[in-house]
Structures are given as structure tokens and as C-alpha cells.
């Protein structure tokens, strides 16, 4: 069946093509009676506007590119789902680009957003790529970022440096642990560097030294957490607690320790960060720090749309994402070890 055109709607409704176009595009006044005739014709003919053609005329695609490092991490999946719900309600589409935690893919993702002509970009990065930042500035479209960059060029949603891991490490110290290790992500990524600093800030406040072999850094995945778990299980002297850089790393640790019959928290306590849904149902349930994907999505979408719709054109804004300790079964209070 031939697809209905603007001209078909015009003939069916008895209204000029230019008036039908004004009604379809919302670009001018159409009286109520005429609008009703056009709408009836649209529905009868099952007319679908050509969004690509509309975008060329308006210099707007009604598309937003979301760049994330790992969509398999439920934290980013929540962000995508909630952004999509908000965008669809306003006729926008969220286009997802997963960089698989690779810095070179972030550069490709920014280029993709430029080629697509996206109206805006939400850039969730684990790095601080100068090239990406330069490209984002040159693109000239509204951008929301998740890192507190020195150049205040973009609206930003960020956490205080390493605060989540600092909170979880403090919890382990308050539980009496003095033999604490850190399991991080990609060691050169900015996110890992910040979270590792938060860990060391907490232990150094208590004058506690951490042996090098109690630091394991690979990437922000469950597979990396599993390898870390097997590594720590093989040590002659293990820490009594591990502070993981995110929840899915912690899930990998739990899986490995369960396989090796290392009891959690009796033999070793574990903390994570993000408070993803799985942290509430794994066994044991995971002590973690709230890092709400919903909070990020809600505020990122609001800031971006205010820019796209030109409701706000001022200086770059910054919002600090809250962090809150959630205590569950994977940690326990231990007798303070003297001399540690």
C-alpha cells in the first residue's frame, strides 16, 4: 500500500498543503475547525510525518545521544531507561552508544553524535579525554557530563572526589577492620583514580598502611571482580575486608569467594558502590553506597532540555550527586586488631 503524503492529506481534508504543513509541524496558527479536518484526514490515511525531512527544516533531529562506558552495568542501564521514558514523552529519542570502557571508543562516540546531528549529548565517561572535550566544545550542542572538569564548559552532575569509596572504607574501619584492600577498575581511568584516592584518604586518616599486593586493579566488570577474588583467595595472608570500586566488581568477588568457600562476612567483609538492584538480592546482600542512576537521569535530562529549548543560556551549572551508605549482610563488626 502506498504511503500517504502531505498532498494526500491536503486533498482529503480540502485544505491547502501549506496549512496542512503548519498544522503537522506546529509552525503556525490553524483554527480549530481546520485542525479537526486535517486530523481526521491524517488518521484516515494513517499519515506518518517524515521526521528526517522535518529535522532538516528545523535544524533539529529530536535525538539525544547517551554515551556510557558499559551498558551491562545496571547503573547505566537505569540511566538509559529513565532518560528514554522522559524523552519519548516529549517526542525525543535517546540514541545509546556503549564505549565498552575504551577511551578510543569515546572519541568515536562523540564523532557519531556530531554526524547524527544530535540536539544534545549526555556524556558519561570514566576518562578525562582532552580530545573528547575539545570535540564536544567545537560541536556547539548542549552537553551534560558526569565528571567535574577543570574547564567549566558544560553542565555537570558529579560526586565529590572519591566520596563514595571514602564512605565505604570508613564503614569498614568503623567495623574494626585494619587489614583492608582495594579492588578497582581500569587503573588509568579517571573514575578509578578518584575512587582509589577516596580509599587511601580513609585509611591514611587512621595511619593504616596497605600492602601493594592488597591492591587489585583491572576494569569495572564482574569478570574483573571474579579474577580479583581468585587472586585474594590464593594469598597466604589476606585482608579481612575489601573495598570494591563498584557493585558489579563486588558481585564478582562474592562469586569467587563462594566458590573457594571463603565466607562473607565471617572470613572477609566486602563493600561496593552504586546500590544496583542486584546488590539487594545477592547472597549475602551487599553493603554499598547509594549512587542513584535515577537522580542522574532526572537531573541530566532537565538540564539538557533547558539548554535545547533555550530556557536557560547562562553559565555552566554543577550539581553534586548525593552518596549514602547502605549497610547489609556483606560486612560485620570485628574485634579491633591491636598493632595493625
Secondary structure, 3 states (H helix, E strand, C coil): CCCCCHHHHHHHHCCCHHHHHHHHHCCCCCCHHHHHHHHHHHHHHCCCCCHHHHHHHHCCCCEEEEEECCCCCHHHHHHHHHHHHHHHHCCCEEEEEECCCCHHHHHHHHHHHHHHCCCEEEECCCCCCHHHHHHHHHHCCEEEECCCCCCCCCEEEECCCCHHHHHHHHHHHHCCCCCEEEEECCCCCHHHHHHHHHHHHHHHHCCCCCCHHHEEECCCCHHHHHHHHHHHHHCCCCCCEEEECCHHHHHHHHHHHHHCCCCCCCCCEEECCECCHHHHCCCCCCEEEECCHHHHHHHHHHHHHHHHCCCCCCCCCEEECCCEEECCCCCCCCCCCCCC
